[in-house]
């Protein structure tokens, strides 16, 4: 197969008259003829005048036909007076004579000039023309001092290489590493609670690695890649912030959240609030699920809780829980019913958190940390007095606890 690139159809007339044309089509906007010429298959691309058109035509012909030869066919002129019409010349050197390069690059016509500059100086050069090109030296991955997201993906692909990859990384699946996401998320939470920026940076990177790892696994499976993940995220940020990128209005944070929730329901085709209520992930911790459900049923028409309404509901559930525990004490209890009433009371506490503007998960976590600190100090005080923590009387326990509590509280005030 031979592909010919010709600027104007008038230049192609003589070739077409002596050829057998079997088809006409358009490639990248360029009229193209297919056929045979003296027993050889050919494709003739009418590209139009100029280097840009010639480049597009050549790209179209090469991509479509994968030819063994490419001919630039047509009328040409020359500066050599000894050149004769219809003679064949072998071209061994090509230079640009569209303009005089001497004034632009300071060298002889056709002679390249290489100038080394810092990349940030690229737009500060005075002598530019379309014959200039910028070449950026490739830096070996292992020699880099700073990395980008592309480098993260490149490294993961190396690690996943079936032949030269890491024995552990290359056998992992999305299922085998799914719990790592939760583990890394909790480690990031710990770093945030400690207000340790170095640790936050490290753990944020670990979270990012999990995202990149799952994207790499799915890229291998042909499901999606990291660009798809980033694209969907950007689209979501735009379509859910219609108070920023659209016509919706939000005067405060609550208004912004209402716009977000409205757009989320539209995107997820949640045409009823029940669908939104049941869309809370089942793998969430129970207390977090309770908060999410309480918030969504409120948007679906239930009353927004106040402290008094939440308190009344909690007292009602505690009374029912007390009744069940009394039945159990009398030998008539039902463990399942008792657990149910306890669950109702805990849900009411999650609702109470919403009523007072607190996050139940964070509040409980803070209390757990507080209890741990108080007990640690409590045990120190007991052991310092040479006593056994399991041999104390109740008054002694109360006294040590109050001392430990006072110490922890004063320590917190000092840090504040």
N, C-alpha and C positions, 0 to 999 in steps of 0.2 A: 504494500500500500504506500502510495506517494501522496502527500498533501501539499498543495500549492497555495501560497498566500499572494493574492493579487489586489492591488489598491482599487482599481476601477474596472467596471465591467467591460469598457471599451478595450482595455488592455487584454482582456481574457477572450476576446472574440475569436482570434486566430486559433487559440487552443481548443475552444469549444467546437469550432467548425470541424476540426479534425479528430474529435473524440466522440464516443458514444455515451450520451448522458442518460442515465437510468433513473435518477431521482433528483429532486430539488427540495431543500429544507432550510430552516433557519437555525443557526447556532449562536447563542449569545447575541442575538440581534443581527447576525451577519448572514447574508444570503450564501448558500452553499450548494454546489453541484456535486453529484456522485456519478461515477461511470467508469469507462475503460478507455485507455489511450495506448494504442499499439500493444495490446495484450496485457497491459498493466492496469491494475485497479488504481483509481485516483479519486481524491476529493479536492475540490477547488473552492476556496473561501474568498469571497469578495469582501475585503476588510474595511475599505475606505482609506482615505489619504492620511498619512501621518504615523509617527512612531507608536502612539498610544493605540490607534486602531489596528496597526500591524501586530502589536503585542496581544491585543484581545483576540484578533483573528487567529494568530498562531496558537494561543492557549486553547481556543475552541477546537481547532483542527487536531491538535495533538491529543487533547483529552478525549475527543470523540472517536478518533480512528487509530491512535497509537501507531503512527506511520513509521516505516523504516527510513524514510527520507522526507525532509521538508524543504520546499523550494520557494524562494521569494521571487516571483515572476512578474515582469512588467518592463516599462520604459525607464531607462536610466541615462544620466548624463555623466560626463567626465571632464576633468581638467587636463588630461593627457592628450595632447594633439596627435600623438602617434596612434591612438586607439581608433579602430575602424569598425564600421557598422557590421553587425551580424557575426563578429568574431567572438569566440568563447574565451573568457579569462578566468583563471583560477584565483580566487580571493584568499590571501593568507593573512590579511590584517584589515581591521575595520576601525575607523575613528569617527567621532562626531564632527561634522562640518556645518552643523546648523548655525553656528556662530563661532566667533574667534575666542577660543578658550584662554589665549595667552594673557589677556587682561584680567581674567578671573582667577586663575590659579598660579600665575606667574611662571609657568613652564612652557615647554614647547607644545604645539598643537598635538593632541593625542597622548601626551606623556602624563601619566597620573602623578599627582602630588599627594603624599601622605603626611598628614599633620596629626599629632597626638594632642588631644585636649581632654580636660575633665568633662564628664557628661553634662554637668550643670552649665558648662560654657557653650553647649551646642547651639543655643539660640542667640548667642552673642557674636557669631562670626559674620564678618562683612561680606566675604566673597562666597556667595552661594549661587548655584545654578542647578539646572536639572541633571547635570552630569555628576553632581556630588552625591556621595553615599556615606552613611555613618555605619561603622562596624563596632559593635560593643563586644569586648573580650568576655568570653564565657568563663565564669568562675567555678571551679570544681566545688561540688556540694560540701565536701569535707573541709574546704578552705574558707568557707563562709563564716562571717562573724555575726551576721544578722540574717534571719530567715523569714519567709513569707508563708502564707497558707499553701501555695503551690509546692513549696519545699516539704511541708508536712505530708501532703498527698504523695509526693515523689518518694519520700522515705518509706511510707507505708506500703507502696507498691514494691519497693525493693524487699521489704521484710516479708511480703506475701509471695515473692517469686518462688515458683514450684521447685526450682533447681538450687538457686543460691540464697534463698530467703532464710529467715529464722525458723528453726524447727517448731517453736511454739506458735509464733504469729501465723504461719502459713496453714495451720490446721484449725484455726478458730472459725467459728460461725457466729452469726448474730445471736443465736440462742445461747451459745457457750459463754459469751461475754456480757449478756444482758444485765446481770446483777452488778457488773462493774460500774454502770452508769449511776446506780443508786449509791454505791460506795463512794464514788468520787464526788457526787453531789453533797453527801453528808460531810465529807472532808472539807469541801469548800465552805459549807455552813460553819464548821468549826473555826476555820480560818477567819471568816467574817466576824464571828462572835469574839474572837481574840483581837480583832482590829490589827491583824498582822499583814501588811501590804505585800511583803515578800512571799508569805504563805498563800495569800489570795492569788497572786500572780501565778504561782506554781500550780495551785489546784484548779484555777481557771484553765490553764493549759491542759491539765489532765481531763477536764470535761471536754475541751475541744478535741482532744485525741480520740475520745469515745465517739464523738460525732463523725470525725474523719474516718475512723475505723469502720463504722457501720456503713458510711457512704462508699468506702472502698469495696467492702464486701458486696454491696448491692450493685456497684459498677461492674464487678466481675461477673455477676449473675445476669447482667443486662437489664436490671430493673430500673435503676436511676443512678446518677452520679452526684458529686458534691455540688456541681453547678446547678443541678435541678433543685437540690436542697436550698441553696442560697437564693435561687430565683423565686421559689415558693415563699420563702421567708420574706423577701423584699416585697413581693406582691401582697402578702398578708399585712405587712406593716403599713402599706399604702392604703389598701382597701378598708382596713379597720380604723384608720385615722382619717375618716372623711371630714372630721372637724378641722383637720390641718390641710389635707390634700383635696378636699371636696367642698360641698355646700352645707354640711351640717354645722351646728354651732355647739360649743361647750364652754361654759363660763368658768367652770372649776373642775377639780379632779373627779368628783362624782359624775358630773355631766359627761366627761371624757369616757369614763368607764361605761356609762349607759350607751354611748354611741358605739363603743367597742363591742359590747354585748349584743346590741341590735344587729350590727354588721356580721358578727360571728354566727348568730342564729340564721341569718340569710345565707351565708356561705355554706353552712352545714345543713341547709334545707330543714332546719328545725322549725316547722310551721306550727308546732304547739310547744307550750312551756314544759309539758310532760317529757317531751323528747330531750329537752335541755337538762331536765332534772335527772333523767336516766343515763345521760351521756357522761356523768362524772366517772373518771377511770376507777375501776374496781381494785386496782393495785395501790391506790392511795392509802396512807395510814387512815385508820377509822376516824380519828378526830378531824383530820383534814377533809375527809369525805363528808362528815357531818356539817362542817362549816360551808362547804360548797353547796350541798343540798339545801341547807337553810337559806342561803343567799338566793338560790335560784327559785325556790318556792315563793320567796318574798316577791321576786320580780313577776311571778305568775299569779299575783293577786292576794296572797296571804299578807296579814298585817305585819308591818315592820315592828320588830320587838322593841319594847321599852324596858327599862330596868324593872319596873313594877310588874309588867305582864310576864317577863321572863322569870321573875322571882315567884309569882303566883303559880306558874306552870311547874317550876322546879319543886315547890313545896307540895303540890299535888302528886307529883311523881314520887317524891320521897315518902309521902304518906302511904302510897301504894307499895313501895318497896319495903317499908316498915311492916306493913300488914303481911307481906309474903314471908319476911324473915321470922315473924312471930309464929306463923303457921309451921315453918321449918322447925322452930324450937319446940313446938308442941308435937312434932312428928307427923304433921299433915302437909308439909311443904312440898313444893314442886321446884326442883332446881332450875328447870328450863324457864318457868314463870318468873322466878326470882331474878334470873339473868336478864330476862326481857325487861323487867321493871328497872333494873340497874342501867340497862342500855337507854331506856327512856330518860332516866335522870341525867345520864351523861350527855345525851342529845340536847337536853334543856340547858346544860352548862355551856355547850357550844353556842346555843342561841343567846345565852346570857353574855357571852363574849362579844357577839355582834352588837348587842344592846349597849354595851359600855365602850364600844369602839376598840376592842382588843382582839388580837389573834390568839385563839385558844391554844393552838399548837405551840406558838412561841411562849405564851404565858406558862404553860405546863412545863416546857423545856427549861425555862428560867427557874421554875420552882424545883425541878429535879436537880439542877446544878446547885441551887442554894442548899438543898437537903444534903447533898454530897459534901459540900464544904463544911456545913455545920456538924455533920457526923464526924468528919475527919478531925476537926478541932476538938469535938467532944471526946473522942477516943484518946487524943493526945493528952488532954487534961486528966482523964481517968488513969492512964498508964503512968503519967508523971507523978501521981500520988501513990503509985505502987498497988493499984487496985485492979480487980478483974471486972471487965465490962459486963459480964454475965452474972456477977454476984452482988450487984448494987440493989439497994432498996429503992422504992419509987421516989421518996423524997430526995435521995442522993442523985438519982437519974435526972430529976427535974432541976436540981441545983446545977449539975454539970451542963445540962442542956442550955439553961439560961446564960451561963457563962460563955459557952460556945457561941450562942446566938449573938450575944453582945459583942464578942470579939469579931465575928464575921461582919456584923452591921457596921462597926466602927472602921473596919478595914475597907469596906465599900465606900463609906463616907470620905475616908482619906484619899482613895483613888479618884473620887469625883472631884 
